[in-house]
Amino acid sequence: MNPTRRTFLKTSLAASATAALSLRGADGTGSTGAPREFYELRAYRLKPGAATAQLDHYLEAALIPALGKRGLGPVGAFTELEVDKKAGTSKPKVGTAEAPAVLWLLITHPNLDSFIGVAADLNTDAAVQAAGRDYLLTPKASPAYTRVDSWLLRAFAGMPKLAVPAFSKTKVATRVFEMRDYESHSEERALNKMAMFDDGEIEVMRDLGMAPLFFGQAVAGPNLPHLRYITCAPDLTSHLANWKKFGPDPRWVKMKEEPRYKDNTSKNTARFLVPTPYSQL
């Protein structure tokens, strides 16, 4: 990418993100002094009943290997589950025209330059173009997806880097992930909820074995202001049991009753995820 163009894009993105939501911990480092990562989260909205083989092949054979060559990884690829919490069971979520199925992709970037530059590099990468030819040149009549939503997230100061648990590194077949996004009615309350996590909520989750993967402040994308995070476990039973321990934990009970944290979340959306066979998480 042209250096002038890269600088312009980086400056423009940073300016728009700051205007949308002030960055907590603006010096770019976490509470430990480690640089804070950026997360690119994509949601490929799938047409009901359409085959996903073309998209899966592109991600597995073209995109993820190309990201790896650029030092980016592990990359997470997930589909959604419908979970019956009372029964402790799950099944693949079936999409409809009103609520399409989604394939989620999580890419970790060390900085904004990576986020901006990698996309441009991939567009001119001959290996990506060859491996992803069928996907990239798919006809209008049979698209691989309907649309792609995208978010740029900045890691929290209290957890500046992705934390991959052992059961994810070893690809335990029954592992399950839960992604939550918390929307707020104002920028100030959104920052307050982030502070709540940094000031103790993350620590409680870690202590209870909830294996948080990341916490990210959404700086660009739909439904701002909000934050997003993922917890995980080697199986659904363990995951649900961990969340049951969280609610009555005295540290959490005390924290949520503190007046300074009042009304900092207006909407909480939870999605259960299962990794695809080619996911690196």
N, C-alpha and C positions, 0 to 999 in steps of 0.2 A: 504494500500500500504506500502511496505517496506520503512522505513524512509530514508535509503541510496538511494534507487531508486527514491523516491520523491525529495530528494535534488538534485540528478543528473539531473532529468528532469527539475526541476525549473531553475537550473543553466544553462543548455543547452538552454532552451527556452529563457531565458533572454539574453544570449550571442548572439544567432542568431537574436533575435529581434533588439538588439542594433546595430548589424552589418548591418542589412537591413535598419534601419532608426533610427537615434538618437532620444531618447525619450525627448520630450519637457517637461520641469518641472521634472527633473530626481529625485527630492527628494520624489516623490510619493504623494504629496499633491496638492490641487487646490489653486486658488488665495485666497480662504477664509480659507485655512489651513485644509480643510476637506480632508480625504483620497480619492484618485481617484479610481473609480471602473474600472473593466474590463468587456468587453462585448464579449460574445461568439455568433457569428452570423453564423447560418447554412442555407444553401440553398439546400433543397431536390429537385433535378431535377427529374421531373415526366415523365414517358413514355406516349406519346400521346395516349389518349383514354383509358388509364388504370384507374381502380377504385382506389380511394384514401382512401377508408374506413379502410383498414388495418393500414395504416400509421396514419390516424386520431385517430383511437382507441388507438394505442400505445402511441401517444403523450398525449391524453386526460386521458387515464386510467392508464398509467404506468409511463411515463417519467415526466410529469409536476407534478403529486402528489408526486413523489419521490424527485424532486427538492425542492418542498415546505417543505417536512419533514426535509430537510437539510438547511432550512432558505433562499432558493433562490427563488426570485419572486419579482414582478409579471413577468411571462414569456409571451412573445408576440409570437403569431403564426398568420401568415398572408398569404394570397394568393394575386395575382396581378390583377390589374384592367387595362383595356384600357380606357383612358379618352380622350374625345373630349373637349378641353378647350374652344373652341369657343361656342359650344352648351351647355357646362356645364353638360354633361352627361357621364355616365360610363357604362361599362359592363365587366363581367369576362373575363380575358385574356385566350385565347385558345392557348395551346401549339402546336408546330409542332416539327418534327424531328430535324430541324435546330435550333429552338428556343424553347426548352421545357418549359412547365409550371413549376413554382417553388413554393414550400411551404417554407416560411421563418420562422425561429425560432430565437428568441432573448432571451438570458439568461444572467442575470446580476450576476457578481461575485464580492465579496468585495476585492479579492486579487488573486495573481497568485496561491497560495496554493489551493484555492477553485477550480480554473479552472483545475488544474492538478489532484487533489485528488478526486473530485466528479465523474469524468468519471470512475475511477478505482473502486470506491465504488459501482456505479450502476451496474457494470459488475458482482458483486458478491451479489447483493441484491435479495433475494429470491422473494420478492413481485413484483419487477420489472420483473423478469424472468417469473413469473406466469402470471401477467397481460398482458405482452407483448409477450407471447409465440408464437402466430400465426405470429406476425410480425418478431420476432427474428429467427424463424425457417422456414420462407417462402422458398419455393423451388426455385431453379435457374430459372425455367421456368416462374415463375410469381413473379418477385421481386416487392417490395413495391415502389422502386424508381430506377433510373438508376445509379446515383452517388450522393454524398453529398459534396458540397464545404463548407469550413469552414474558418472563419476569427477570429482572436483575436484582439480586439480593446481596446485601453486605453482611458478612459475619458479625455476630455480636462481640463486644469487647470481652465478655465473660467466656466466650468460646470462639476464639479467632480462627480456628481451623477445623476441618472435617475430622470427626473421630469415628473410625471404622472398627466395630467390635470384632472379636475373634471369630464368632459364628458367621459373620458376613465375609470375612477374609477367606474362610475355609468353605464358603458356599453351602452351608447347612441347608438341605433341601426344603425344610419346613419354615425357614425364617420368614418373618413378616414385618412390615413397616407400617407406621401410621403417620400421615402428614396432616398437620393442623395449621390453619391460618386464622389469625385473630385480627379482625378489622376494628378500627376505632373511629369515633365520630369527629375527632380533631387530631391535628398533628401533635399537640401537646400531650394528649392522653395516650397516643400511640407510643411516644417516647417514654412516657411514664410506665407503660406495660413492659417495654424493653428493659427499663431500669429495674423493674420488679424481678425479671428473670436474672439479670446480671447480679442483683443484690442478694440472691438466695434461692430462687426457684430452680435454677439450673443445678445447683448443688444438691438440692433435695432429690431431683430426678436421678442424678448420678448415684447418690447414696442408695436409692431404692432399686438400682439395677435396671433402670428404664432405657439405658443405652441411647442417649440423644446423639443423633448423627450430625446435626448442625442446627444452628439458630440463625435466621437471616432477616434483616430489615429490608423490606421491599422499597427500593429507590426508583424503580421504573416498572411499569406494567399496569394491568387493570386493578381496580378496587383499592386504590391507595386512600388513606394510609393503612398499612397492615404489616404484620410480621408473619413469618412462616417457619416451622421447624418439623423435624422428623425424629420420632423415637422408634425403637425396634427391639426385637427379641428373637430367640431361636425358634419359637413356635407361638401360635396364637394363644394357647392356654397360659403360657408364661407372660405374654404381653398383657393380657387382660388382668391377670393377677397383680402385675406390677402397678397398673393404673388404679386398681382397687386399694392398694396400699397408699397411694399418693393422696387421695381425698382426705382421709382422717389423720394424716401425718401432722403432729402438733406444730411443726415449723410452718407448714403450708397454711394450716388453720389460722395461726397467728398472723401470718403475712397478709392473707386475703381480707382480714378484718381491719387492717390498718387504714385509717381515713385517707392517707395520702395516695392510696392505690384505688380509691373509689372510682367506679364508672370508667375504667380504662379500656374496656373491651365491649363492643356493641354487637359483634357477630363472631361466632366460633364455628368454623367448618372443619370437619374431620373426614379424612379419606383413608381407608385401609388399602395397602399396596402389597403386591407380590412381585418379586423380581422376574424379569424375562430370563430365558436360558442364557442369553449373552450379556446380561447385566454384570458389571464388575463389583457391584455392592450386594 
